[in-house]
Amino acid sequence: MLTEQCCHPFLTFADSCRIGATLASIRRQTYQVLDIVVVDDGSTDGLASIVTAHAEGDQRILSYLRTRRG
């Protein structure tokens, strides 16, 4: 297990077809301290519910779901 801290920030919009696999891959990282920050810019394709489901099962995921700002 790696002892360094790692943060995976990413912005996303209308990417529900890949977000589940992306989060699952990041969650498998071996960093002892890991933060996953997801910012969704108002997707309407169900992305928010996928991110929320992953975040409920893993406190390392921080999600910021907001209305579309362009």
Backbone bond lengths (Angstrom), bond angles and torsions (degrees), N, CA, C in turn:
res aa  C-N    CA-C-N  psi(-1)  N-CA   C-N-CA  omega(-1)  CA-C   N-CA-C  phi
1 M - - - 1.451 - - 1.530 108.40 -
2 L 1.308 116.92 132.01 1.460 121.97 178.76 1.518 109.87 -77.10
3 T 1.330 117.00 138.91 1.456 120.30 -176.24 1.525 113.15 -96.20
4 E 1.323 118.06 -8.33 1.456 120.00 178.04 1.524 110.29 -71.54
5 Q 1.328 114.14 161.06 1.461 119.62 175.31 1.519 108.49 -88.95
6 C 1.312 116.21 143.08 1.455 121.29 179.39 1.520 109.30 -135.15
7 C 1.314 116.00 136.36 1.461 121.10 177.15 1.516 108.53 -125.78
8 H 1.332 116.26 127.28 1.456 122.64 177.78 1.524 108.40 -110.02
9 P 1.336 118.57 91.01 1.461 119.04 175.94 1.535 109.68 -92.04
10 F 1.311 116.87 141.44 1.460 117.92 170.97 1.516 111.06 -155.73
11 L 1.330 113.53 146.62 1.460 122.45 176.46 1.515 107.15 -98.45
12 T 1.306 116.07 145.88 1.455 118.30 -178.69 1.521 110.71 -147.85
13 F 1.313 115.26 153.58 1.456 122.02 174.25 1.522 107.83 -152.52
14 A 1.327 116.39 127.78 1.470 123.03 176.63 1.530 111.79 50.65
15 D 1.319 115.95 53.30 1.458 121.28 -178.15 1.522 111.29 -127.13
16 S 1.322 116.88 34.35 1.462 120.32 -175.46 1.528 112.68 -64.27
17 C 1.325 118.05 -22.12 1.462 119.88 -178.99 1.526 112.27 -71.49
18 R 1.344 117.82 -19.28 1.467 120.17 -177.98 1.524 114.57 -119.68
19 I 1.310 118.57 -15.69 1.462 120.26 -170.58 1.535 113.00 -63.74
20 G 1.317 117.96 -37.32 1.471 120.64 179.91 1.520 111.71 -62.27
21 A 1.319 117.01 -47.27 1.467 121.16 179.12 1.521 110.92 -66.92
22 T 1.319 117.02 -37.28 1.467 120.91 178.58 1.517 110.85 -62.90
23 L 1.330 117.03 -48.86 1.462 120.43 179.89 1.526 111.42 -64.07
24 A 1.318 117.16 -40.24 1.470 120.54 178.93 1.530 110.57 -61.94
25 S 1.319 117.33 -40.78 1.458 121.53 179.31 1.525 111.23 -65.47
26 I 1.318 116.80 -45.27 1.466 120.30 -179.90 1.525 110.48 -65.06
27 R 1.318 117.61 -38.57 1.472 121.38 -178.91 1.523 111.95 -63.90
28 R 1.323 117.62 -22.87 1.469 121.01 179.28 1.531 113.12 -81.94
29 Q 1.313 118.17 -2.46 1.462 121.27 178.49 1.531 109.95 -58.72
30 T 1.297 117.07 152.20 1.463 120.74 -176.35 1.528 113.36 -99.00
31 Y 1.305 117.39 13.37 1.459 120.02 176.92 1.531 109.70 -67.08
32 Q 1.324 115.92 138.21 1.455 120.45 179.42 1.532 110.52 -69.87
33 V 1.322 116.05 -39.57 1.467 121.44 177.72 1.520 107.01 -114.53
34 L 1.314 116.19 114.78 1.454 121.32 -175.66 1.513 109.91 -136.03
35 D 1.315 116.37 127.19 1.461 122.05 174.08 1.515 107.84 -117.33
36 I 1.319 116.28 132.91 1.458 122.45 177.21 1.522 106.16 -119.09
37 V 1.310 116.84 113.93 1.458 121.41 -176.25 1.528 108.50 -112.38
38 V 1.334 116.09 118.61 1.459 121.72 -179.29 1.523 108.23 -114.65
39 V 1.319 116.18 124.45 1.466 121.26 175.26 1.521 106.83 -115.12
40 D 1.335 115.86 116.87 1.463 121.92 179.25 1.518 108.83 -106.05
41 D 1.313 116.66 123.10 1.458 122.46 -177.36 1.532 111.31 -91.05
42 G 1.314 116.53 56.96 1.461 121.38 172.42 1.510 116.42 76.27
43 S 1.310 118.23 36.30 1.465 120.62 178.04 1.521 110.72 -60.08
44 T 1.312 115.52 147.40 1.469 120.72 178.45 1.532 111.22 -117.58
45 D 1.321 116.63 16.99 1.469 120.74 -175.33 1.530 113.73 -105.92
46 G 1.335 117.63 16.19 1.456 120.47 179.04 1.517 113.79 91.52
47 L 1.311 117.72 2.30 1.462 121.86 -179.54 1.519 111.61 -57.75
48 A 1.320 117.63 -41.74 1.471 121.39 -177.42 1.524 111.43 -58.87
49 S 1.319 118.03 -41.16 1.463 119.87 -178.56 1.529 111.35 -69.47
50 I 1.313 118.06 -33.17 1.465 121.61 177.65 1.529 109.89 -67.71
51 V 1.336 116.43 -46.76 1.464 120.93 179.29 1.527 110.08 -62.78
52 T 1.328 117.04 -43.61 1.462 121.48 -179.92 1.529 110.72 -60.83
53 A 1.321 117.52 -42.26 1.472 121.01 179.03 1.525 111.16 -62.25
54 H 1.319 117.65 -42.48 1.460 120.66 177.50 1.529 110.60 -66.32
55 A 1.333 116.93 -41.10 1.473 121.28 -178.03 1.525 111.48 -66.06
56 E 1.331 117.63 -34.55 1.464 120.43 178.19 1.521 111.40 -65.01
57 G 1.319 117.65 -28.64 1.449 121.67 -179.26 1.517 114.26 -94.53
58 D 1.331 117.50 -2.78 1.463 119.83 -175.61 1.522 109.54 -152.89
59 Q 1.319 116.73 109.45 1.463 121.18 -175.51 1.526 113.01 -68.94
60 R 1.331 117.89 -8.75 1.465 120.87 177.76 1.517 112.43 -76.48
61 I 1.332 117.09 -13.23 1.463 121.08 -178.64 1.522 109.50 -92.44
62 L 1.308 115.21 121.08 1.460 122.17 176.07 1.521 106.87 -109.97
63 S 1.314 117.04 122.63 1.461 119.31 -178.21 1.517 110.78 -117.64
64 Y 1.304 114.34 138.51 1.458 122.39 175.97 1.520 106.65 -122.09
65 L 1.319 115.13 104.06 1.453 121.53 -177.57 1.526 107.24 -106.41
66 R 1.308 116.44 120.20 1.470 119.81 -175.72 1.517 110.14 -133.85
67 T 1.319 115.71 167.82 1.457 119.96 176.80 1.525 109.82 -73.55
68 R 1.310 114.96 154.90 1.482 121.77 -176.17 1.525 111.24 -57.50
69 R 1.320 115.32 128.03 1.458 121.34 177.78 1.517 112.85 -117.88
70 G 1.321 116.62 -6.44 1.463 119.81 177.68 1.475 115.07 89.25
